[in-house]
Each structure stands twice: as structure tokens, then as C-alpha cells.
């Protein structure tokens, strides 16, 4: 099940970025710093969703603006 997470939660964003760095198809546009830049620049509120495994590691992400 997907879990909604906050861009303001540093622990979740750290896990998000770890997942993005490991994923072979990721781009800089998936990184939390880019999401924060879009939020600050255009005042869009993101809706971020993540899938976690049993160890609470993020194994999938789904960002929306």
C-alpha cells in the first residue's frame, strides 16, 4: 500500500533520496531537492507517496504536483 509522506519530514526525504540514488532509471528530477525547488518557486504543494518494505526502506516513489 502507498503511504503519503511529507516533503518536510527529513527522515522520509533522506530515505526517498537513498531510493532515488539506487534506482537505475532515476533522474535529478526525482530528488527531494528538486521537489523542494518546484514547491518554493511555483508554490505548488506536492503529494508524495512511497511504498516501503518490512524494514521501512522505500522501495517505490510516486510524486505528484
C-alpha positions as CSV (number, residue, x, y, z in Angstrom):
1,X,0.0,0.0,0.0
2,X,1.2,3.5,-0.8
3,X,1.8,5.8,2.1
4,X,1.6,9.6,1.8
5,X,4.8,11.3,3.1
6,X,5.7,14.9,3.7
7,X,8.4,16.9,2.0
8,X,9.1,18.5,5.4
9,X,9.9,15.2,7.1
10,X,13.7,15.0,6.9
11,X,13.9,11.3,7.7
12,X,11.4,10.3,5.0
13,X,13.2,12.6,2.5
14,X,16.5,11.0,3.3
15,X,15.0,7.6,2.6
16,X,13.4,9.0,-0.6
17,X,16.8,10.2,-1.8
18,X,18.5,7.0,-1.0
19,X,15.9,5.1,-3.1
20,X,16.3,7.6,-5.9
21,X,20.1,7.3,-5.9
22,X,19.9,3.5,-6.1
23,X,17.3,3.3,-8.8
24,X,18.9,2.9,-12.3
25,X,16.1,4.9,-14.0
26,X,16.1,7.9,-11.7
27,X,16.9,11.4,-12.7
28,X,17.8,14.6,-10.8
29,X,14.1,15.5,-11.2
30,X,13.2,12.7,-8.7
31,X,15.5,14.1,-5.9
32,X,13.9,15.8,-2.9
33,X,15.9,19.0,-3.6
34,X,14.3,19.3,-7.0
35,X,10.8,18.7,-5.4
36,X,11.6,21.5,-2.8
37,X,12.7,23.8,-5.6
38,X,9.5,23.4,-7.5
39,X,7.5,23.9,-4.3
40,X,9.3,27.2,-3.4
41,X,9.5,28.5,-7.0
42,X,5.9,27.9,-8.1
43,X,4.2,27.4,-4.7
44,X,2.9,24.1,-5.8
45,X,2.0,21.7,-3.0
46,X,3.4,18.2,-3.7
47,X,1.6,15.0,-2.9
48,X,4.3,12.4,-2.3
49,X,3.7,8.7,-2.0
50,X,6.1,5.9,-1.2
51,X,6.0,2.1,-0.9
52,X,8.0,0.6,2.0
53,X,9.3,-2.8,2.7
54,X,9.3,-4.6,6.1
55,X,12.4,-2.7,7.1
56,X,10.7,0.6,6.4
57,X,13.0,1.2,3.4
58,X,11.4,3.0,0.5
59,X,11.1,0.6,-2.5
60,X,9.0,2.8,-4.8
61,X,8.0,6.5,-5.1
62,X,5.2,8.4,-6.8
63,X,5.5,12.2,-6.7
64,X,2.6,14.5,-7.8
65,X,2.3,18.3,-8.0
